[in-house]
């Protein structure tokens, strides 16, 4: 489902107040993402704690997902994904592994397709430097010329025009239609160690600049990267329920408050920087701006944590919590009573930017409107696509 391609080539968006889609920065674009994307295998006993998706990565890509949370571990000669100590998800490397699935999906696209895929590879389990080398080599060898053809020295991937991320070196600096369309293709970019709740990796702190095309480090987690610094505002709610209760806070209020009040949050997490150290002051985020913050992506973390409070949610199972509780209310976040956007419903022209809609069991609820170009799409995919076009509105209006 190459829905980004449809927006890239849409002549109506050439006249949009936000400008043509192809000229927008990633910090002005919305994408659907999956939490623990590789945790789709049926592991029976451990599913109840840790299975978060029901489709493999190829299927998620075909369903429109474009941001993936991949957490690697290793067993034998292969890398796998995992979620906690008891659950092993899909295999990353090897035949039919996740990297091969991504490659197969990209190979299935037309030469005129213009998709971007973001892989956030993080939460490395018991990794040595040699394991980092091996995993990076596996990503580079499998995805090869599909990787964004820039290093972090070359470009700010969140602040350049979308079309530029897709261009081969011969086309750099020349916007469409000057750029040779044959020198553009769908691409993958890798946020390596892009988690904010884990400490920096010593292996990466030695890099003054990321030496590999298509691989990028977040700042200020990695202050050793001095040019083209990028940031990801990812504030997990750690909530077991949607709405505020007498004891527990709810995910909806938590996430909206964080997006609208990010100036109250420090860049650094207590878990990986000593905030009491007088020699280290990471500072606070700047305000989330209408139209996006250059160099920053904002993530709406729409994932309940039922295993921590089964008595509140009624289930220990992330899949059930997503299907029955979180995802049916996702649209209401963007156009529902009391949401308090600048307008009646969310509109990127007037409201703080949301770049990534990040969910469990992404396909459990679908958009239903026979007159909509996004009819039948998984709800987070349909909402993200709509956010790039205009106000989200009630479901029957788009």
N, C-alpha and C positions, 0 to 999 in steps of 0.2 A: 504494500500500500504506500506508494511514493507521494504522500500528501504534501510534503515540503516542495516537491517538484511542481505540483499544481500551483502553489503560491508563488514560486519563483517565476513561472511563466504567465501568471495571471495579469492580463492587461488592465483590468479594473484597478488593481493595486498600484499601478503606475501613477494613478491620480489620487491615491490615498493621502490624507493629511500627514500620515507617518512616512510617506515616501514609498517607492517600489520595494517590495519584499527583498529582492536581491541586493539592495543597497543598505539594508538595515544591519546593525551590529548584532551579535549574539545576545548582547545585554539588552536588546530591544525585541527579542523574539521569545516566544513561549514554546516549550517542548514537554511532552509527557515522558515520565521516567518511572522505573520500577525499583522498589526497595529489595535488597538482597536478590538481585535479578537471577542469579544462578541457582536459587533454592527452589527448584521445581521438581526434583526427583521424589518419588514415593518411597519414603523410608519408614513407613508404618509407625513404629514406636516413637520416633523423634519428630514426625510430622507435626504433632500437636503443639510442639514448642517453636518450630523453626521453619517449616515450609511456608513460603510467602507467595509463590507463583504457581500456576498450573500448566504453563506453556514453556517450552524451551526457548532459547534465545532467537533462533530462526523464526519461530512462530510469533514471538513478541515483536520482532522487527517487521514481519509481514502484517501484524496488527497495528503498526504505526508507532510503537515505542521508539524513542530516539536517545534516551539517557539511561545508562545501565550502571548499577551499583554491583561491582564484582569483587568478591573477597576471597583471595587465594590461599590455599594451603597445598601441601605436597604429600603424596604417597607414592612410594616407589619411584618410577621414572616420570610420572605425570603430575601436573598441577590440577587441582580441583577447586571448587568453591565450597564454602562452609558457612554455617550460622550457629555459633555456639559450639561447645565441645562435643555434642552428641549427634550433630546433623552434618552430613556431607551432601552437597548439592551436585550440580552438573560438572562434568569434567571440563577443564579449561583447554587443555592441550590434547594432542593426539587425534586419531580419526574420529570424526563426528563430535569432537569437542567444541566448546563455545567459540573459540577463535575460528575454527573451520566453519561453524554455522554462520558467523558474521561474514566470512569470506564468501560462502555460498550465496548468502543473500545479496551481497554487493555484486557478485557475478551475475545474478539473475536480473539485475536492473538494466534498463535501456541506457545507451550511451548519452542520451539527452536528459536522463534523470539527474536531479540536483539535491541529493539527500546528505545530511550530516548526521553522524552517529558519535555520541560522546560516551566514552568508557571511563568511569571513575574506578580505578583499581586501587584498593586500599585494604586496611585491616589485615595486613600480612601475618599469617600464623607461623611463628617460630622461624622466621626467615633469616638466612645468612646472606652475606654479600654475594656469594656464589649463586644462591637461589635467585636473587634479584637479577643478576646477569643472565641467568638461564631463562627467566620469565620474560625479560625485556627482549632477548633474542627470539623467543618463541613468538611474541607479538609482532616483532618486526618481520620475521621470516614468513609468517602466515598472512599478515595483512599487507605487507609490502607497499606497493605503489598506491594503495588506497589510503594510507596514512597522510594526513595533512602535510604537504611538502615544505614545511617550515620548522625551524627550531625556535625555541623561546627567544633567542637572540634576534630573530628576524622580524617577529610580528607579535602584536598583542591580539590574541585570538578572540577575545571578547569585545574588542573595540574596532576591529576592521570590518569592512563590508562583507556580508555573507558570501558574495560571489568570489571574493579573494581567497577564501579558505579552500575553494574547490579547484583553484587554478594550478596547473603545472608551472614550473619555474619560467618557462618561455613566455607565459602569459601574465606574469606578475606586473602589476602597475598599470594594466590596461583594462578598463572596465568594459563590460558588454555594451554595444556589440563589437567593439574593437577586438577584444580578446577572442582568439580562435575557439569556437565552441568545442572543437575536438581536443583542446588542451584543458578542458574542464571535465570533472567527473565527481561522482559522489565520494565522500571522504569519511575518515574516522579520525577523531582526535582523542588522545589519551591523557586524562588527568591522573598522573601517577602519584599515589599516596594523597588522594584528594579528600581524605576524611579529616574533620575538625575535632573529633573526639579521641584521637590517638596521638601520641607524641611523634615529633619528627623522626625520620629514620636516619641514623648516622650515615648510612650508605649514600643518601641523597644530600646530606649537609656538606659533603665534600665537593659537590658540583658547584662551581661558580656560575655556570650556565648549563642548561640541559643540553647534552650533546647530540640528542637524537631527534630527527625529524618526527613530528607528530606527537611528541611527549612534552608535557608541560607540568610545572609545579605551581602550587598555590602560594600566594603571599598573604599575610606575613608569616605563615607557618615555616616557610623557607626564605629567610631574609638574605641568604647567600645568593639568591637570584635578584640581580640588581636592575635588570631591564625588563620591560614588558610584563610588569607584575599584574597578576590576575587574582581574583578572590571569589569565593563561593560562600554566600550567606546561607548556612544550613544549620538551623536550630531545631533539633528534634524535640517534640513536645513531651515525650515520656508519659503520655496520658493513656489511661485505660478506658476512658469514656469520651463521648463527643461533647457533651455540655457540662458546664460547671455544676458540681454538686455541693453538698454541705461540707464534705471532707476533701474530695478530690477535685482538682481543676480539670477542665475539659479541653480537648484538642482544638476545637474550633476557636475559642477565645484565645488560647495560647498562641496558635499560629498567626492569627490576624494581628494580635498585639505585637508580636515579634517583627512582622513585616512592616508595620506602621511605626514602630518605635525602636528601630534597630540602633539608634544613637545611644540607647541605654545599655548596649551590650559591647563588651570588649572583643577585640579581634581574637585574642588568644583564649584557649580553654585552660582552666585550672589544672587539668590533667597533664598538660604538656609545657606549661610555662609557670614559673613562680611569680604570681602577680604581686607578691609582697616584696619581691626583690627590687630595691631602689634603683638598680642599674638597668632594669628592664621595665619599660612602660609601653605595652603594645598599643595603647590608645583605644578609642571606641570607633565603631562604625559611623560613617556619615549617614545622613538621612537617605532613605529609599526614595528615589525621585520618580516623578511622572516621566514616562518615556525611557526609564532605565538609567542605571548608574554605569558609565563606561568602565570596563574592566571588571565588572562584578555580575555574577548570576545569583538570583534569589530563588531559593527552593522552598516550596510549600510542602512541608512534611506531613502528608495525610495518612499516617500509619499509626494505628492503635497498638498498645502494648498489653494485650490481654493476659499473657502469661504471668504478669506481675500482680494482677488483681482480678482473678477469675470470678470472685464473688460479686464484683461490680459489673463486669461485662457479660457474665453468664457463660463464658467460654474461655478455654486456654488456647484456642486455635486461631492463629493469625488469618488463615484463609476464611474461616467462618466469620470472624470479626469484620474483615474487609467486605465480604459479600453481603452480610446482613445488616451491618451498622454503618461503617465508614463510607463506602462507595455509594450507597443509595442517597447519601446526604451531600455528596461532593458538589453537585450543581447548585445546591442551596447556598453554598459558601459564596458563589459568584453572583447569584441573583435570588436572594431570599430576604424575608423580613428581618430587620434589625442588623443587616450586614454593614450598614453605615459606610458604603462607598460614597464617593463624591456625587455620583449620579444614582439612579435607581438600581442599576446593575453594574458589575465590573466593566470598566472600559479603560484600556491602556492609554488612551488619550488624556484621561483625567485622573487615573489612580496609580498608586505605587506599583512598580513593575513586579510581576511574578513570572519568572523564567522557566521554572521546572515544576510540574505537578507530579509529585512523587508518591506512589501508592503501592499497596499490596494487592495481589489478585486483580490485576489491572482490568481484565476483561469481564469481570463478574457483573457489571452493569453497563448497558449500552444506550447510546443516544437513539431516541425513537421519534423521528419526524420524517414522514415520507417525502416531504418537499425540501429536505435539507441535503446538501451535498455530503454531509457527514452522517447521514442516517445509517444506523447499524454499527457505527464505529464504537469501540470501547469508550466509555464516558470521558476518561482523562485525555484520550487522544482527540476526541471531538471538541472538548472544551479548549484544549491548547490550540487546535487548528482555528477555532472561532476567535480566540483571543488575538490572533495575528491579523484578523480581518476587521473586527469591529466589536461592539459591546456584546457580551455573552447573552444576556437576556434570558427570559423563560424558555424552557425547552421547546415549546411549540412555536417559537418566533425565529428559530434558526435551524 
